[in-house]
């Protein structure tokens, strides 16, 4: 494969996101999935293979499928539940070019609390003001398209979904932006959970200020790009071969 073509770059970005998520302990066994729409298409996507730990996935391991789960390119199988969530979100939300689904611990902890919400109590949290949907109707494992469609419908226009008793979904226009969003989301949730553990009342930023700050923080794509490029340089330094196609 040619490394500088858009599809190869998407594979490399997805492998980098998976490896760094594992470094940050945002993964869970060999479960959960990251996917990205194949550049230039609206019915194909790249996704991590079944049975591989995120820390060992290379760009060449990334599988290309259609939304029905038919493998178009790749040397590995893909877990069926991936299609029922990722395929339906990609098809139902054109803005969701990258879809990251994790059970990362602090964000997931908030999904287990009755009425759990990311509160506007830190600067990192303000980034997500008005951008999160809360799906509190846990529906069991996603074993058919209806569960993926239900999750997608619950997201509406939101970029992020907190799935009750389950985990989170982050969507964005690029893998770099989605990873950046996921990273700062978990940081915001971590600080909130730590603050809640003190038993003291959270200090909530007033609504008007929260909305204004959120507006100031929109358009962080350049910073997300810089962040992600730095992460790839660190992988080049520490884990040779990760980007092999």
C-alpha positions as CSV (number, residue, x, y, z in Angstrom):
1,X,0.0,0.0,0.0
2,X,1.1,3.6,-0.6
3,X,1.4,5.3,2.8
4,X,0.3,8.8,1.7
5,X,-3.0,7.8,0.1
6,X,-6.1,8.8,2.2
7,X,-7.1,5.2,3.0
8,X,-3.7,4.2,4.2
9,X,-3.5,7.4,6.3
10,X,-6.9,6.5,7.8
11,X,-5.6,3.0,8.7
12,X,-2.5,4.6,10.3
13,X,-4.6,7.1,12.3
14,X,-6.9,4.4,13.5
15,X,-4.0,2.2,14.7
16,X,-2.5,5.1,16.5
17,X,-5.8,5.9,18.3
18,X,-6.1,2.3,19.3
19,X,-2.6,2.0,20.6
20,X,-2.8,5.2,22.6
21,X,-6.1,4.3,24.1
22,X,-4.5,1.1,25.3
23,X,-1.6,3.1,26.8
24,X,-4.1,5.3,28.7
25,X,-6.1,2.2,29.9
26,X,-9.2,3.3,28.0
27,X,-9.5,-0.2,26.5
28,X,-11.2,-3.3,28.0
29,X,-9.8,-6.7,27.1
30,X,-10.1,-7.2,23.3
31,X,-13.5,-5.6,23.3
32,X,-14.9,-2.3,21.9
33,X,-14.2,-0.7,18.6
34,X,-12.9,2.3,16.8
35,X,-14.0,3.0,13.2
36,X,-13.6,5.6,10.5
37,X,-15.4,6.0,7.2
38,X,-13.3,5.1,4.2
39,X,-12.3,8.4,2.6
40,X,-14.4,9.1,-0.5
41,X,-17.2,6.6,0.5
42,X,-20.4,6.7,2.6
43,X,-21.0,3.0,2.9
44,X,-17.6,1.5,3.9
45,X,-15.6,1.9,7.0
46,X,-12.3,0.8,8.6
47,X,-12.4,-0.9,12.0
48,X,-10.2,-2.8,14.4
49,X,-10.2,-6.6,14.0
50,X,-11.7,-9.2,16.4
51,X,-9.5,-10.8,19.0
52,X,-6.5,-8.4,18.9
53,X,-5.5,-6.3,21.9
54,X,-5.5,-2.6,21.0
55,X,-1.8,-2.4,22.0
56,X,-0.8,-4.8,19.2
57,X,-2.9,-3.6,16.3
58,X,-0.9,-2.3,13.3
59,X,-2.2,-0.2,10.4
60,X,-2.1,-3.3,8.3
61,X,-4.4,-5.2,10.7
62,X,-7.2,-2.7,10.2
63,X,-10.2,-4.2,8.4
64,X,-12.3,-2.6,5.7
65,X,-16.0,-3.6,5.7
66,X,-19.3,-2.4,4.5
67,X,-22.1,-1.5,6.9
68,X,-23.5,-5.0,6.7
69,X,-20.3,-6.5,8.0
70,X,-19.0,-7.9,4.8
71,X,-15.2,-7.7,4.8
72,X,-13.9,-5.9,1.7
73,X,-10.2,-5.8,2.7
74,X,-8.4,-7.4,5.6
75,X,-6.8,-10.5,7.0
76,X,-8.8,-10.7,10.2
77,X,-12.5,-11.1,11.1
78,X,-14.5,-8.4,12.8
79,X,-16.8,-8.9,15.8
80,X,-20.5,-8.8,14.8
81,X,-21.6,-6.4,17.4
82,X,-19.2,-3.8,15.8
83,X,-21.5,-3.6,12.8
84,X,-24.6,-3.2,14.8
85,X,-23.3,-0.1,16.6
86,X,-20.7,1.4,14.3
87,X,-22.3,0.6,11.0
88,X,-25.7,2.1,12.1
89,X,-24.1,5.2,13.6
90,X,-22.0,5.9,10.5
91,X,-25.0,5.5,8.2
92,X,-27.4,7.4,10.5
93,X,-25.0,10.3,11.3
94,X,-23.2,11.6,8.2
95,X,-21.1,13.9,10.5
96,X,-19.8,10.8,12.3
97,X,-16.8,10.1,10.1
98,X,-15.0,8.7,13.1
99,X,-16.8,6.6,15.8
100,X,-15.0,5.6,19.0
101,X,-16.8,3.3,21.4
102,X,-15.2,2.5,24.8
103,X,-16.0,1.5,28.3
104,X,-13.3,3.9,29.7
105,X,-13.6,3.8,33.4
106,X,-14.4,7.3,34.6
107,X,-16.9,8.2,31.9
108,X,-18.5,4.8,32.3
109,X,-18.7,5.3,36.0
110,X,-21.0,8.3,35.4
111,X,-23.3,6.1,33.2
112,X,-23.9,3.8,36.2
113,X,-25.2,6.6,38.5
114,X,-28.9,7.4,38.5
115,X,-29.2,10.6,36.6
116,X,-25.5,10.7,36.0
117,X,-24.3,13.6,33.9
118,X,-21.0,15.3,33.0
119,X,-21.4,18.4,35.2
120,X,-20.1,21.7,34.0
121,X,-17.6,22.0,36.9
122,X,-14.3,22.0,35.1
123,X,-12.8,23.8,32.1
124,X,-12.4,20.5,30.3
125,X,-16.1,19.7,30.9
126,X,-17.2,23.0,29.4
127,X,-15.8,21.8,26.1
128,X,-18.8,19.4,25.9
129,X,-21.5,21.9,26.9
130,X,-24.7,21.0,24.9
131,X,-22.9,18.3,22.9
132,X,-23.7,15.1,24.9
133,X,-26.8,12.9,24.6
134,X,-27.7,10.6,27.5
135,X,-29.2,7.3,26.5
136,X,-30.5,5.7,29.7
137,X,-32.4,2.8,28.1
138,X,-29.8,0.0,28.4
139,X,-30.8,-2.6,25.8
140,X,-28.3,-5.4,26.4
141,X,-25.8,-6.5,23.8
142,X,-26.1,-5.0,20.3
143,X,-26.9,-8.2,18.5
144,X,-29.0,-6.7,15.7
145,X,-29.4,-3.5,13.8
146,X,-32.3,-2.2,15.9
147,X,-30.0,-1.6,18.9
148,X,-27.6,0.4,16.8
149,X,-30.4,2.4,15.2
150,X,-31.9,3.1,18.7
151,X,-28.5,4.4,19.9
152,X,-28.1,6.5,16.8
153,X,-31.6,8.0,17.2
154,X,-30.9,8.7,20.9
155,X,-27.7,10.6,19.9
156,X,-29.7,13.0,17.7
157,X,-27.4,15.9,16.8
158,X,-25.1,15.3,19.7
159,X,-21.4,14.4,19.0
160,X,-21.1,12.2,22.1
161,X,-23.4,9.7,23.8
162,X,-23.3,8.4,27.3
163,X,-24.9,4.9,27.2
164,X,-26.6,4.0,30.4
165,X,-24.9,1.1,32.3
166,X,-22.6,0.6,29.3
167,X,-20.1,3.2,28.1
168,X,-19.6,6.0,25.7
169,X,-19.5,6.8,22.0
170,X,-17.5,9.8,20.6
171,X,-18.0,10.9,17.0
172,X,-16.1,13.5,15.0
173,X,-15.1,14.4,11.5
174,X,-11.6,12.9,11.8
175,X,-9.8,10.3,13.9
176,X,-7.5,13.0,15.4
177,X,-10.5,15.1,16.5
178,X,-12.4,12.1,17.9
179,X,-9.4,10.9,19.9
180,X,-8.8,14.4,21.3
181,X,-12.5,14.5,22.3
182,X,-12.3,11.1,23.9
183,X,-9.1,12.0,25.8
184,X,-10.4,15.2,27.3
185,X,-13.8,13.7,28.0
186,X,-12.2,11.0,30.2
187,X,-10.1,13.6,31.9
188,X,-13.2,15.7,32.7
189,X,-15.0,12.7,34.0
190,X,-12.0,11.6,36.1
191,X,-11.8,15.0,37.8
192,X,-15.5,15.0,38.5
193,X,-15.6,11.5,39.9
194,X,-12.6,12.4,42.2
195,X,-14.4,15.6,43.3
196,X,-17.6,13.7,44.0
197,X,-15.7,11.2,46.1
198,X,-14.9,13.9,48.6
199,X,-18.6,14.2,49.4
200,X,-18.5,17.9,48.9
201,X,-20.9,19.8,46.6
202,X,-19.6,20.4,43.1
203,X,-19.0,24.0,42.1
204,X,-21.0,24.4,38.9
205,X,-20.0,27.1,36.3
206,X,-23.0,29.4,35.7
207,X,-24.9,28.5,32.5
208,X,-24.2,31.7,30.6
209,X,-20.5,31.5,31.3
210,X,-20.4,27.8,30.5
211,X,-22.1,28.4,27.1
212,X,-19.8,31.3,26.3
213,X,-16.7,29.3,27.2
214,X,-17.9,26.3,25.2
215,X,-18.3,28.6,22.2
216,X,-14.7,29.8,22.7
217,X,-13.5,26.2,22.7
218,X,-15.1,25.2,19.5
219,X,-12.9,24.7,16.4
220,X,-10.1,23.0,18.3
221,X,-9.2,20.9,15.2
222,X,-5.7,22.4,14.9
223,X,-4.9,21.6,18.5
224,X,-6.3,18.1,18.1
225,X,-4.2,17.6,15.0
226,X,-1.0,18.8,16.9
227,X,-1.9,16.5,19.8
228,X,-2.4,13.5,17.6
229,X,0.7,14.1,15.5
230,X,2.7,14.2,18.7
231,X,1.2,10.9,19.8
232,X,2.2,9.3,16.5
233,X,5.7,10.6,16.9
234,X,5.9,9.0,20.3
235,X,4.7,5.7,18.8
236,X,7.4,5.9,16.2
237,X,9.9,6.4,19.0
238,X,8.6,3.7,21.3
239,X,6.8,1.1,19.2
240,X,8.5,0.6,15.8
241,X,6.4,-1.2,13.3
242,X,3.0,0.1,14.6
243,X,2.2,1.9,11.3
244,X,3.2,-1.0,9.0
245,X,0.7,-1.6,6.3
